[in-house]
Amino acid sequence: MIEQATEKPTAVDAAMSALALELDPSEQEQLVADMAMDQATSDAEALAYRDGPDPDAWQPAYVASQSKAIDDAKANIDAFAARQKKRLELKRKYIIWKWGPSLQAFCNRNRGKQQSIDSGIMNDKGKPVRIGWRKRPTTPRLVIDDEDQAVSHAADECPKAVKVKRSLLKSELPEGFVPRGCHMEIPPEGNTFFIGKYTVNPPKDETPVLGHQGRVDADKFLASDEVPDFGEQT
């Protein structure tokens, strides 16, 4: 268990106490073990900097180097996570590219009067993941043709819709107001194919991603820089 500090509490003590309340006993034990290991490693690394007549002269370089190492490690984690997320999305695209047409055909054969079927898989909320079709919304949407012109016009009529960096916030525009440099369009009627909470979006030219004459147009489904690569990532 994480013990409370016996000395005058500090901000760090308060943060650790708050963290302890969020963790169950096994997680607390693991945190204590991890912190003990980190402290031992940190003390060992500090020995390499203790050289010279001044017993404290090593501390600036050591602390700065450790802080930089932590920042570098965090950046590497973020970059790795971004690569992994992209890789996972590419894997999903590949799976849909390969099995999408037959999946759509199976769904159409077995959905009856419903628009979707039960996949037999449960999501993280304990509800069944359904596969099928849903109506594509046809609500008119604002399309920005000339952002500079649109921002300039909107700034005069409804300043709250314009960010400081001069971009247009469509959600802040009054209903029915179309700034110069924009036009309204109504999305075409049709259905979108979904797998649970993931929606298979068609390319910009509206050519269906799946089921185009019983096949998949791979050139339109996967852009040239999105060829799936499931090899090891470094």
Buried (B, 14 or more C-beta within 10 A) or exposed (E): EBEEEEEEEEEEBEEBBEEBEEBEEEEBEEBBEEEEEEEEEEEEEBEEBEEEEEEEEBEEEBEEBBEEEEEEEEEEEEEEEEEEEEBEEBEBBBEBBEEBBEBBEEBEEEBEEEBBBEBEEEEEEEEBBBBBBEEEEEEEEBEBEEBEBBBBBBBEEBEEBBEEEEEBEBEEBEEEEBBEBBEEEEEEEEEBBBBBEEEBEBEEEEEBBBBEEEEBBEEBBBEEEEEBEEEEEE
